[in-house]
Amino acid sequence: MIIPGITEKFCDPFLFIPIDLTSIHSYNEVEGVSEMIHKDWTERKTLKKVKCVHTNAKKYTVNHMLTEEKVYDVKNETEEFYFLIDNSGRIGGYYKDYFVEVND
């Protein structure tokens, strides 16, 4: 959802909280520039694979977007979150404590 007058923002569909996507950057070492990676996340290479071990969220509902024991492709990660293609077929950010890393 685009907020009128503000570019590169959308609202979380479940919480209706405006999220600023302009702060999501990746540093490209070859070109020495920062790029906004959210625009092509689905086409990016998979960094690693993770398996969902539980969907018992304390604060948010995640069981409709994640399936226990299913393996997901991680497209980006931060200290706290994995950004992966969830059950909706879109990129979602989830706390790392829902997952364990899977070795190929």
C-alpha positions as CSV (number, residue, x, y, z in Angstrom):
1,M,0.0,0.0,0.0
2,I,1.5,3.3,-1.0
3,I,1.1,6.2,1.4
4,P,0.1,9.3,-0.5
5,G,3.0,11.8,-0.8
6,I,5.6,9.4,0.6
7,T,7.5,7.1,-1.8
8,E,9.0,3.7,-1.0
9,K,6.7,3.1,2.0
10,F,4.1,0.4,2.6
11,C,1.9,-0.8,5.5
12,D,2.3,-4.2,7.0
13,P,-1.0,-5.9,5.9
14,F,-1.7,-7.4,9.3
15,L,-0.6,-4.7,11.7
16,F,-1.2,-1.6,9.5
17,I,2.1,-0.1,10.6
18,P,3.9,2.0,8.0
19,I,7.2,0.4,7.2
20,D,10.0,2.4,5.6
21,L,11.7,0.3,2.9
22,T,14.3,3.0,2.1
23,S,16.3,1.9,5.1
24,I,16.8,-1.6,3.6
25,H,20.1,-1.4,1.8
26,S,22.9,-3.7,0.7
27,Y,26.4,-2.5,0.0
28,N,27.7,-3.5,-3.4
29,E,31.5,-4.0,-3.0
30,V,32.2,-4.1,-6.7
31,E,30.6,-0.8,-7.6
32,G,31.0,0.7,-4.1
33,V,27.4,1.8,-3.9
34,S,24.5,1.1,-1.7
35,E,21.4,-0.4,-3.4
36,M,17.9,-1.0,-2.3
37,I,17.6,-4.7,-2.4
38,H,13.9,-5.0,-1.6
39,K,13.1,-4.3,-5.3
40,D,14.5,-7.6,-6.6
41,W,14.6,-9.9,-3.5
42,T,12.7,-12.7,-5.2
43,E,15.2,-12.9,-8.1
44,R,18.3,-12.7,-5.8
45,K,20.4,-15.8,-5.2
46,T,19.5,-17.9,-2.1
47,L,22.0,-17.2,0.7
48,K,21.1,-20.4,2.7
49,K,18.2,-22.7,3.5
50,V,16.5,-22.8,6.8
51,K,13.8,-25.2,8.2
52,C,10.9,-23.8,10.3
53,V,10.9,-25.6,13.7
54,H,7.9,-23.9,15.2
55,T,5.2,-21.2,14.6
56,N,4.5,-20.4,18.2
57,A,4.8,-16.7,18.0
58,K,4.4,-14.7,21.2
59,K,3.2,-11.5,19.6
60,Y,2.4,-12.1,15.9
61,T,0.5,-14.7,13.9
62,V,2.9,-16.5,11.7
63,N,1.3,-20.0,11.3
64,H,-0.6,-18.9,8.2
65,M,2.7,-17.8,6.5
66,L,5.1,-20.5,7.7
67,T,4.7,-24.3,7.9
68,E,6.6,-26.3,10.5
69,E,9.3,-28.7,9.1
70,K,9.2,-26.9,5.7
71,V,12.5,-25.7,4.2
72,Y,12.7,-22.0,3.0
73,D,15.2,-20.1,0.9
74,V,16.8,-17.2,2.7
75,K,17.2,-14.1,0.4
76,N,18.6,-11.7,3.0
77,E,19.3,-11.7,6.7
78,T,20.0,-9.3,9.5
79,E,21.1,-9.9,13.1
80,E,17.5,-10.6,14.2
81,F,15.6,-11.6,11.0
82,Y,15.6,-13.9,8.0
83,F,13.9,-12.5,4.9
84,L,12.6,-15.4,2.9
85,I,9.9,-16.4,0.4
86,D,7.0,-17.6,2.7
87,N,3.8,-19.6,2.0
88,S,2.3,-16.5,0.3
89,G,5.0,-16.6,-2.4
90,R,6.2,-13.2,-1.3
91,I,9.2,-12.0,0.8
92,G,8.5,-11.9,4.5
93,G,10.8,-11.1,7.4
94,Y,10.7,-13.5,10.4
95,Y,12.6,-13.8,13.7
96,K,15.5,-16.2,13.5
97,D,14.2,-18.3,16.4
98,Y,11.5,-19.9,14.2
99,F,14.3,-21.6,12.2
100,V,17.4,-23.8,12.1
101,E,19.9,-23.7,9.3
102,V,19.9,-26.7,6.9
103,N,23.0,-28.0,5.3
104,D,22.7,-28.9,1.6
